[in-house]
Amino acid sequence: MNCLTNCPTMKARQVYALLGGLANLPADCLQKLGQDCASVKVKRLLFYLADGRDHAWLKRLSRASMWVNANVCS
């Protein structure tokens, strides 16, 4: 999540490549990280980049519950 927060300072290709190596993440761990994250930008980037990689864990995430604590002003 920290890499996605710092995306303007990292090249988008670097973040995309990094996410490509995270194919074996446990969905429940990522779900918790997403719910604890308050940044809308980070959540949108996570879903956008993960959709492009078609990770298996993406189908097991509850997108609706991730947006409960989202800071809509960020």
MIDOSE-1310 file (N, C-alpha, C; in nm, 2 decimals, decimal comma, always signed):
residues 74
mncl	+0,08/-0,12/+0,00/+0,00/+0,00/+0,00/+0,09/+0,13/+0,00; +0,20/+0,12/+0,07/+0,29/+0,23/+0,07/+0,35/+0,27/-0,07; +0,37/+0,17/-0,15/+0,42/+0,19/-0,28/+0,32/+0,26/-0,37; +0,19/+0,23/-0,35/+0,08/+0,29/-0,42/+0,06/+0,43/-0,37
tncp	+0,09/+0,46/-0,24/+0,08/+0,59/-0,19/+0,18/+0,68/-0,25; +0,30/+0,63/-0,28/+0,41/+0,70/-0,33/+0,42/+0,69/-0,48; +0,32/+0,65/-0,55/+0,32/+0,63/-0,69/+0,37/+0,75/-0,77; +0,33/+0,87/-0,73/+0,39/+0,99/-0,81/+0,54/+0,99/-0,82
tmka	+0,60/+0,94/-0,71/+0,75/+0,95/-0,71/+0,81/+0,82/-0,77; +0,73/+0,72/-0,78/+0,78/+0,59/-0,84/+0,72/+0,59/-0,99; +0,79/+0,53/-1,07/+0,74/+0,52/-1,21/+0,62/+0,42/-1,21; +0,52/+0,45/-1,28/+0,40/+0,36/-1,28/+0,44/+0,22/-1,32
rqvy	+0,53/+0,20/-1,41/+0,58/+0,07/-1,46/+0,64/-0,01/-1,34; +0,71/+0,06/-1,25/+0,77/+0,00/-1,14/+0,66/-0,06/-1,04; +0,56/+0,02/-1,02/+0,45/-0,02/-0,93/+0,38/-0,14/-0,99; +0,36/-0,13/-1,12/+0,29/-0,24/-1,19/+0,37/-0,37/-1,19
allg	+0,50/-0,36/-1,21/+0,59/-0,48/-1,20/+0,59/-0,53/-1,06; +0,59/-0,45/-0,96/+0,59/-0,49/-0,82/+0,46/-0,57/-0,79; +0,35/-0,51/-0,83/+0,22/-0,58/-0,81/+0,22/-0,71/-0,88; +0,28/-0,72/-1,00/+0,29/-0,85/-1,07/+0,35/-0,96/-0,99
glan	+0,44/-0,93/-0,90/+0,51/-1,03/-0,82/+0,43/-1,07/-0,70; +0,32/-1,01/-0,68/+0,24/-1,03/-0,56/+0,12/-1,13/-0,59; +0,14/-1,22/-0,68/+0,03/-1,31/-0,72/-0,01/-1,40/-0,60; +0,08/-1,43/-0,51/+0,05/-1,53/-0,40/+0,00/-1,47/-0,27
lpad	-0,04/-1,34/-0,28/-0,08/-1,28/-0,15/-0,21/-1,35/-0,10; -0,22/-1,36/+0,03/-0,35/-1,41/+0,09/-0,46/-1,30/+0,08; -0,57/-1,34/+0,02/-0,68/-1,24/+0,00/-0,72/-1,18/+0,14; -0,73/-1,26/+0,24/-0,77/-1,20/+0,37/-0,68/-1,10/+0,43
clqk	-0,55/-1,11/+0,40/-0,45/-1,02/+0,44/-0,46/-0,89/+0,36; -0,48/-0,90/+0,24/-0,50/-0,78/+0,15/-0,63/-0,71/+0,18; -0,73/-0,79/+0,21/-0,86/-0,73/+0,25/-0,85/-0,64/+0,37; -0,77/-0,69/+0,47/-0,75/-0,61/+0,60/-0,67/-0,49/+0,57
lgqd	-0,57/-0,50/+0,48/-0,49/-0,38/+0,45/-0,57/-0,28/+0,37; -0,66/-0,33/+0,28/-0,74/-0,23/+0,21/-0,84/-0,17/+0,30; -0,90/-0,24/+0,40/-0,99/-0,18/+0,49/-0,93/-0,07/+0,58; -0,81/-0,10/+0,62/-0,73/-0,01/+0,71/-0,68/+0,12/+0,63
casv	-0,67/+0,11/+0,51/-0,62/+0,22/+0,43/-0,73/+0,32/+0,41; -0,69/+0,45/+0,43/-0,79/+0,56/+0,42/-0,79/+0,63/+0,28; -0,69/+0,60/+0,20/-0,67/+0,67/+0,08/-0,75/+0,62/-0,04; -0,83/+0,70/-0,09/-0,91/+0,66/-0,21/-0,82/+0,63/-0,33
kvkr	-0,72/+0,72/-0,34/-0,62/+0,70/-0,45/-0,56/+0,57/-0,45; -0,51/+0,52/-0,33/-0,44/+0,40/-0,32/-0,54/+0,28/-0,35; -0,66/+0,29/-0,31/-0,76/+0,18/-0,33/-0,79/+0,17/-0,48; -0,81/+0,29/-0,55/-0,84/+0,29/-0,69/-0,72/+0,23/-0,77
llfy	-0,59/+0,27/-0,73/-0,48/+0,22/-0,80/-0,46/+0,07/-0,78; -0,49/+0,02/-0,66/-0,48/-0,12/-0,63/-0,57/-0,20/-0,72; -0,70/-0,16/-0,73/-0,79/-0,23/-0,81/-0,76/-0,22/-0,96; -0,72/-0,10/-1,00/-0,69/-0,08/-1,14/-0,57/-0,16/-1,19
ladg	-0,46/-0,16/-1,11/-0,34/-0,24/-1,14/-0,37/-0,39/-1,13; -0,44/-0,43/-1,03/-0,47/-0,57/-1,01/-0,56/-0,63/-1,12; -0,66/-0,54/-1,16/-0,74/-0,59/-1,27/-0,66/-0,62/-1,40; -0,56/-0,54/-1,42/-0,47/-0,56/-1,54/-0,39/-0,69/-1,52
rdha	-0,36/-0,73/-1,40/-0,28/-0,85/-1,38/-0,37/-0,97/-1,36; -0,49/-0,95/-1,34/-0,59/-1,06/-1,32/-0,55/-1,16/-1,21; -0,51/-1,11/-1,10/-0,47/-1,19/-0,99/-0,59/-1,27/-0,93; -0,57/-1,39/-0,88/-0,68/-1,48/-0,83/-0,73/-1,42/-0,70
wlkr	-0,65/-1,35/-0,62/-0,70/-1,29/-0,50/-0,80/-1,18/-0,52; -0,79/-1,12/-0,64/-0,88/-1,00/-0,66/-1,03/-1,05/-0,66; -1,06/-1,17/-0,71/-1,20/-1,21/-0,71/-1,25/-1,24/-0,57; -1,16/-1,26/-0,47/-1,20/-1,29/-0,33/-1,21/-1,17/-0,24
lsra	-1,18/-1,05/-0,30/-1,18/-0,93/-0,21/-1,32/-0,88/-0,22; -1,37/-0,83/-0,10/-1,49/-0,76/-0,09/-1,47/-0,61/-0,12; -1,49/-0,56/-0,24/-1,47/-0,42/-0,27/-1,55/-0,33/-0,19; -1,67/-0,36/-0,17/-1,77/-0,27/-0,09/-1,72/-0,25/+0,05
smwv	-1,67/-0,35/+0,12/-1,62/-0,33/+0,26/-1,49/-0,25/+0,26; -1,42/-0,25/+0,15/-1,29/-0,17/+0,15/-1,32/-0,02/+0,15; -1,43/+0,02/+0,10/-1,46/+0,16/+0,09/-1,53/+0,22/+0,21; -1,56/+0,15/+0,31/-1,62/+0,20/+0,43/-1,54/+0,31/+0,50
nanv	-1,41/+0,29/+0,51/-1,33/+0,39/+0,58/-1,25/+0,48/+0,49; -1,29/+0,48/+0,36/-1,22/+0,57/+0,26/-1,24/+0,71/+0,29; -1,14/+0,79/+0,28/-1,14/+0,93/+0,29/-1,17/+0,99/+0,16; -1,29/+1,03/+0,13/-1,34/+1,08/+0,00/-1,27/+1,21/-0,04
cs	-1,21/+1,28/+0,05/-1,14/+1,41/+0,02/-1,00/+1,39/-0,03; -0,94/+1,27/-0,02/-0,80/+1,26/-0,06/-0,79/+1,23/-0,21
